[in-house]
Amino acid sequence: MDFAFSDEHRRFREEVREFARAEVTAELFADMERRESEFHPGFHAKLGERGWIGLQWPREYGGRGLDNLHVSIFNEEMEYRFAPISRCRTSVVFVGQSIIAFGSEEQKRYFLPRIARGELTGVWALTEPDAGSDAAAIRLRADEQDGAWLLNGEKIFTSGAQDADYVMVAARSDPKAQSKYNGISLFLVPLASPGLTVRPIKTIGGWSVNQEFFDNVHVPNWLLLGDKNKGWQNITRYTLNFERAGIARTGMLLRLADELAGIVRGSPGAGARQLRHQLAELRAEIMAGRWLGYRVAWLYDQGQIPTSESSMIKVLTADLLARIADLGTDILGWAGLVRGSDAPLQGRIEFFLRSIWFHLVGGGTPDIQRNIIAQWGLGLPREP
């Protein structure tokens, strides 16, 4: 790894930081609470106006042709302010990057500029009921008929489907394939399609994931993403790596550490000293995670596919979030379990305690990530 932040990177960080300070306000969060949504269309539109959605994409597809370090800087500064960028993230990281990686020219020219302008949002549907952590246990059927496809089956735990325009769906297109990893195809499906029903599922964290029911959903052939029956190779080679790297939360971790440091800084006594030591240790690990995130961005810019590194940053940052939420309750005591904007740290410690399992499991459980690191990063054999 050999890089340094350029003057352009530093100017961009200041631009994003100033925007986030001005635009991510208590009024914004209050409006989201009234709407009962983690998505804010007005804020999302402002990101599109500034060219910050898909800014790493080529200019001919609506991007700004910037490197992935710019993306890391953008995410970090927005996360530090707890900005509502979830639909921006899913539209760009999961759907848009997959289209860049293996979509057709027609798909790139149709979808990417619209995503970049903030006119179209997308989400990613892989998990199915009863499949557990076996992502390849796909039963949603895709039957080819007269130059189109009919989709039948279910997906579950799809974050953001209630607010999105398109869903990228993995479906079983060849039920006779000898291996469950073969015979899978990807489709870009309008969420307004006849026969497609979205049922929100409220999480303990307070936001909605969703279950989707496909009943003879008609999908034109041009919305087949990548090669027919080769979807699993694209999912594992590209999309899951984009997801795992994209859901790291180093900016959010830095903000929580800074706020907790402000509380313990002037506290006397041996107990407070121990808490300061624990917080200092966490801060060091957060900074290590931050630079691992920069490395993943740099590897993408070199044209590499950072499979094990993406799993490393995902498992590390999810673990750090769990630990900092626990430490926050040690520092705040009973006040760490108070909910709402009037609570210490605006109730964020309580919120992350309540929602930590989503961050641990989303994008693949810690055990799955460690298996990937062992096999792809260390070259260790699979267990028989």
N, C-alpha and C positions, 0 to 999 in steps of 0.2 A: 504494500500500500504506500503510495507516494503522492500526497496531495497537500495543498494548503488552501485556505479560503482566500479568494481573490478580493480585490476592492469591490468588484461587482457583487460578490456574495455578501460582503459586509453591508453594502448599501441596501441590498435587497432585504437583509435581516432588519435593518432600521425601518425600512418602508413598511414591512409587515407588522413590526412591533408597534409602530405609531398608529397604524390602522386598527390593530386589535385593541389598543388602549382606548381609542375613540369610539369604536363601534360595538365592542363587547361590553355591554352595560347592564346594570340592574334592570333597566326597562326592557332590554332584549330578553333576559331570562324570565321576567314577569310575563311577557307576551307569550313566550313558549309554554309557560305553565298554564296560562289561560287556554291555550290551544291544545294542551295535553299532548305535546309532540316534542321530540328532540330535534326536529327539522324546522328551520325557519326560512321560508321562501324568499323573504326580502333580503336577509343576510346572504343567502346563497346567490341571489341575483347580483349583489354587490361584488362578490368574489368573481363572478363571470365577467362583469364589466371591467375589472382590473386585469383580466387575463390570467387569473391564478388557478383556474380549473384546467387541469391537463397542461400545465405550463411546460412540462418536459416533452410534450408531443411536437412533431414537426410542424412548421408553420402552415404547410399546405393542408393540414388536418385541423387547423384552428388553435394549435398550441403556440408557444413562444420559442421552441427549440432550445430550452435551457437544460442544464444537466440535472441529475437526480439529487445532487447536493442542495440545489435550490428547493427541491421538494421537501427534503429533510428539514431545511430551515423554516419553510412555510409551516409544516406540520408542528414543529417544535414551538414556534412562537404562538400559533393558534391554540395549541393544547395548553400552553402556559396560562392562557386567559380562559380556558375551558370553553372555547368558542364552539358553536354548533356546526361542526364540519363532517358529521357522520355521512350524510348523503353525498357530499363532495368526495369523501374518501371511497365509498363503495362504488360510485360512478366512475371514478378515475382508476383506483387501484385494482379493483376486481374486474369490472366490465371493460373499461376503456383500455387498460393495459393488455387484457386478453385479446381485444380486437386488434391492437397494435401488433401483438406477437404472432397471431395466426389467423386473423380475419381477412376477408377478401377486400379487394380495392373498393368495391361498391359499399361494403359495410363501413370501411374506414371513412369514406367520403360522406356517408349519410350520418353516421352516429357521432363521430368524434367532434366535428365542429359544433353540433347541437349540444353535446355534453359540455364542451368548453365554454359556450355562451351561457350556460346555466339554464338552457331551455328543456333539457332532457336529463332525467336521473335514472340510474340503474342499480340493481341489487343482484346478489349471487345466491342461487338456490341449489344446494348439494344434498344436505341431510334429508333423510326420509324417516318416517315413523318406524320404530322397532329395529332400526339399523344400528343403533348405538354409535360406537366410534368407527364402525366399518363403513367408511365413506363410499367404497365401491359396491356396497350391497344395494344397488339401484334397481328398483322395480317399476318406477314410472316408465311407461311404455311409449315409444315413438314409432308409429307405423307409417311407412311411406305409401302415399296414395296419390296418383295422378299429378306428379310433380310437386307435391306438398307433403306435409306431415300432420298426423293426428296424435295428440298427446293425451294420455290417460294415466292417472295416478295421483300421488300426493307428495308434497315436500313439507318440511317443517323447520322451525327455528330460523326463518329467513328474516334477518334484521332489515327493517326499513321498507318492506314490501307495501305497507299501507300508504306510503308517500311517494312511491317510485312510478316511473312510466314503463320501464322494461325490466324483465328479470332474465338473467342468464341461467339456463336450466340444463342440468345433466340428465340425460334420459337413456333408457335401454333401447337401442335401435336394432340390435341383432340378438334376440333371445336365445338363439342357437349357438352362440359363441361358446367355445370350450372353456374359456377362462372368464371369470367375472370382470376382469380388467379389460377385456376386449368387448366389442359390440356396444360401446357407449358413445353417444354423440352429444354435442352442445348446441343449444338453440337460444336465440334472442327473441323473447316472447313478449309482446305488448301485454301489460297487466290489465288493459281494458278489453282483452280478447273475450268473445262469447264463450261461455263454458268454463272460464277461469274465475274461481272464487277465492278471495283472500279473507282469512279469519284471524284477526289479531289475537295474540296470546300475551297477556300482561305478565311481565317478569317481576320477581321480587325486587329487582333494582328500580322498577317504576316505569320502564319503557316497554314498548311492544316488540316482540318478535312475532312471527306469523306462520300460519299453516296455509298452504295453497292446495286447492283441489282442481285437478284438470279433468274435465269431462268432454272428450272429443274436441279439444282445443286445436283449431286449424292454424298451422304455421307454414307460411310460404317457404319454398325451398331456399330462397336467397337469405333467409334468416338462420340457416344451418351455419354454425360457427366452426370453422376448421373442417378437417376431413371427416366424412362419415365413418362411424365406428372407431375412430381414433381419438375420441375425446379424452379418455383417461390419461393417455400420454401427455396431452396438452394440460390437463388439470394438474397432474403431478409435477410436470416440468416447469410450468409457468404460473398458473392461477393460484395454487396454494402457496407458492413462494411469495407472490405479490401480496397475498392476504396476510401471511404471517409477518412479513416485514412491515406491512402497512398498518397493522394494528398495534405496533409498539407505541408506548405512551411516555416517552422520556420527558417531553415538555410538561406533561401533567405531573409526573413524579418530581421534577425539579420544583414546580410550584408548591406542591405539598410539603416538600422538604424545607423550602424557604419559609413557608408560613409557620411550620412547627418550630423551626430554628428561632424565629422571632419570639415565640412563646417561652422557650426554655432558656433563652440567652441570659436573662437576668435572674433566673431562679436560683436560690441558695441551697446548700445542703448536698450531702453525698448522693441522695436519690436523684436529684437533678443532674448531678455530674454524670451519673451512670446513663441517664437518658440522653445527655449530650453526646456521650461516647457512642451510644447505639445509633443516634442520628448521624453522627459523623461517619460511622462505618457504612450506613445506608447511602449517604451522600456520595461516598467514594464509589460504591457499586453502581449508583445511578450514572455517575460520570463515565464509568467504564461502559455501561449500556449505551450511553449517548454516542460514544466513539465507535462502538460496534455498529450502531445504526448508520453512522457516517460511512463506515466501511462497506456496509451492504449497498448503500447508494452509489459509492465509488465503483464497486464491482459491477453493478448494473451499467454504469457509464462505460466500463471497459468491455461491454458485450458479454459478460459472464453471467451465469445463473447461480446465485449464492444459496444453494439449497440448505446446507447445514447451517450457514450463517443466519439465514432467515429464521430457522427454528431456534437457534441460540438466542437471538434477540427477543423472540416471542416468549420463550420459557423464562428468560431472565427478567424481563420487564413485568410479566404477570406475577412472578414470585415477589418481586420488589414491591409491587402495588399491595399485595396481601400483607407483606411485612410492615410497610409504612402505615397501613390502616390500623394494624395491631398496635404499633408503636404510638400512633396518634391517640388511641384510647388510653394507653399508659400515661401519656403526657396530659391529656385533658380530663381523665377520670370519667365520672358519670356524664360530663358535658360532651364527651365524644360520642355518646349515644343519642344526642338530641338532634332531631330532624328540623330542617327548615332554614330559611335565609337569615333568621335572627340568631341562630345557634353559632357557637365558635366555629370559625372557618366556613361559615355559611352552611354548616351541616354536612360538609363533604366527607368527613371521616365516617360518619354514620352511613352515608350513601355508599361509600366504597366497601365498607364492611358488608352491607346488604347486597351489593352487586358483584362481589369479588368472584363468585363462581362463574359468572358470565365471562369475565376476563381470563380466568384460568382455562375454561373449556373452549371458548370461541377460537376458531382457527385450528383446533386440534388440542387434545388434552396434553398436560405436561409429559405423560409417559410416551405418547406418540412423538412428541418433539424430541425427547431424549433418544428414542429409537432411531429417528432420522439422523440425529447428530452422531450416534454411534456408527451407523451404517455408512452414511455419506461423508461425514467429517473424519471419522477415525478408521474407516474401512473394516469395521468389525463384522463378523458373520451374523446372519439372522439365526435366531434359535430354531432348532428343528421342530 
